[in-house]
Amino acid sequence: MITLNINGQARDVDADPDTPLLWVLREWVGLTGTKYGCGVAQCGACTVHVDGVATRSCSLPVGSVGAAKITTIEGLSADGLSHPVQVAWLQHEVPQCGYCQSGQIMAAASLLVQKPQPTDTDIADMITNICRCGTYQRVKEAIHTAAALTVPTGGKA
Amino acid sequence: MSQTIQLGRRFFLSAAAVTGGGFSLGWSLPAAAQKAGGSELGIWAVIHPDDTTVIRIARSEMGQGTLTGLAQLVADELDADWRFVRAEYVAPEVNQANKRAWGDMSTGGSRGIRASVDYVRKGGAVAKAMLIQTAAKQWGVPASECAASLSVITHTPTGRRLRYGELAAEAAKLTPPTDVAVKTPAEWKIIGRGVKRLDTVEKLSGKLTYAIDVQLPGMLNAAIAQSPVFGGTVKSYDATKIKTMPGVRHVLTLEDKAVVVVADKWYQAKTALAAMTIVWDEGKNGGVDSVQIAAFLKEGLDAKEAALCQQHGDVTAAIAGAAKKVEAVYGTPFLNHATLEPMNCTAKFQDGKVEVWVASQNGDATLAAAAEAAGVKLDAVKVNKHHLGGGFGRRGQQDYTRQAVLIAKQIPGVPIKLIWSREEDMQHGFYRPVTQCKLTGSLDANGNLTGLHARLSGQSILAYLAPQRMENGVDRVAFQGWIPEEFSYMAVPNLLIDHAVRNTHVPVGFWRGVNTNQNTIYMECFMDELALAAGKDPVDFRRGLMGKAPKQLAVLNAVAERAGWGTPLPKGVYRGFAQNTGFGSYTAAVAEVSVSAKGELKIHRIVCGSDPGYVVNPDQVAAQIEGSFVYGLSAVLFSEITIEKGRVAQGNFDTYQVMRLAEMPKVESVLVPSGGFWGGVGEPTIAVAGPAVLNAIFAATGKRIRTLPLTHHDLSHA
């Protein structure tokens, strides 16, 4: 049995330690907001925060997570709408099909912790998630908007 | 259309029970319906006492915004207050059971809105007429003295008001009228407005349930391995090693075409499947590769026999008598859709009935496929439609639904969720066809284009997917953009366009923009080659050939003006132009690029114009234009599917690269709706993405790229 800290709650799971965190979240814990896109850390649809750092959970064995704090899209804000990135995403109407957006949002939230006022180059370097609908232009604009909003610091793991 | 279908009260209520009522959020699945008590006014709108207005949607939402656009069309005719508007899917089995009252569910060919506009707008007008009639009766006044606005009926002479929510229950008792008129464009209030999408909020919180997210009590999960060589079959497999692996419950085959492992969790099923030994009978195609396919197509470029698209004049004579002859051969590879949500479907078979949970571009076809796979009648099937995690044409095919049902039938009573791995998805697509094109043009001494021959050679989508739609060996879809109604250059005096159909064993299908992608690259890059040979500006050269294409010419001019065609650019930045007519809309684009001496390409700016006749939601049209450039330029810059030993060589996004944020240029949309027709939006602009950039690359480097993707080419220049 492995005990994980997910969105501030302790969760016991009986998965094999080699199982990627993505599948533990989706199939053992039932948090399906984190998506499967490639399984090889290419597309970023599975991005979660591990101790505040954007991490591709499809390639992270659950046995290596230990006591690290995991935040998924479901835990980014209490109401699912109020994190500055979510506010900006709504304002810019970023999502099309939406399937990659959990990962995009988690990557953007992590970026803003590291670079509260990112340049276009920072965004291009750090947001490498694939969006097949092609929302990149709005992702970039929304990150700038989110940066202009009050970004919570310290506590947002 | 559907207004002529008389549906009884009993039907309306049962439909409401199936599809659910209104919701607090803009979008909800029928299963989440909490709120009863809505009243159906006609078949498209359900109004609740609190004014919540639920609009029924028959097409599928895959990101393209059709759900919101269709709701706008109904709500405008209904004169609803947009703040009260919600949307829900019509269940395919309800459509089927009622003589397809909600019309065609297929969502492809950029038809979602343009093919629905007449009957959904009428549906909104019917509901409004019922509300007005009810209010007039209550007040004892003529209906002509009552006006509808913002979900309120007002008796104009006295100022008395009744909310839609107060009227709906009584209005629903009326027989829906059939002879309602729709508004003129000048009367539109919601159509044409960039209202927010109805389905955004749930996409920000992870709460939207895609098909891949479905969780059901007792559900098991299935992973699948299909024959790597298309058309191959299972010769043998050994499951002894994996039967004791964690979670594994069943190992089975599907019609000898695939091996499936069913486990408690999908990750367990996938892991066990990967540990299995499967021997395939590859059939006759195990030796085919892309080099052979290219040679097969090359032969077609000069073949005597070809399917005719159109011809006028005498192109052979024109070319023979040319002052200058220009000839070029282009080619484009197979491409996969690679929707980010891999193919998946959940199915349950019990007591002769089937239920599926699925993302489909065609609810009707999904219903039929599930019935066929289960061996039951259509009325024994229930289809739960989920929003698609990308479609792009791939989810018009029903192969994955069929498979899920075939599995579920072998394990009755247990819901089975089938998920394809990314690798399965990459290697078992319905690929954009591989084609080549030989273009020959003749110029007279003054640089006028006197003759043009475009010879396509390559695979036919219809021959593979819908042979019954072939017309005497001609696949009309192969000529998208080039048929007389679409071709921009009909004024060329001598013209011949034909197609040597060369089919391979690789499955092909409709890929966003379909054949306009390749055809526009061929034609628009060649137009630049001709302009260069004629010593003319590429845009002016085109203008001279467009006497029979006034709408297309207007878009050309709008884009050229916005982009500042002909005006100075920063040092090292160059422009390219392209245009096309397709899916009922007129498009053009200018790309600005720079290419470093070492050959590094940077796309600085795209200006893309479209005339789709009418624009329902300008912000969503802009989003489609932006996205179409990402999808189109991914194919130009990076992506290709190659065949080795009869199978797809690529497996995941490491070998099938697509555009990411860093490569995305700023896309400026120029919407120039000229009115009077309804054109498509999701696909038309993708066609001009590639050739605009390729023409700009030529301007920057002097290198004419005729095969894709660009990763095969060295763009370095002095």
Interface residues (C-beta under 8 A of the other chain):
Chain A: D16 T19 P20 W23 R26 E27 W28 G30 L31 T32 G33 T34 K35 Y36 G37 C38 G39 V40 Q42 C43 A45 T72 I73 E74 L76 S77 D79 G80 L81 Q86 W89 L90 E93 P95 Q96 C97 G98 Y99 C100 Q101 S102 I105 I123 A124 D125 I127 T128 N129 I130 C131 R132 C133 G134 T135 Y136 Q137 R138 V139 K140
Chain B: M62 G63 Q64 G65 K196 R197 D199 T200 V201 E202 K203 L204 S205 G206 K207 L208 T209 Y210 I212 D213 Q215 N221 P246 K265 W266 Y267 A338 T339 L340 E341 P342 H387 L388 G389 G390 G391 F392 I419 S421 R422 D619 Q620 A623 E626 G627 S628 F629 V630 Y631 N652 F653 D654 V658 M659 R660 L661 A662 M664 K666 V667
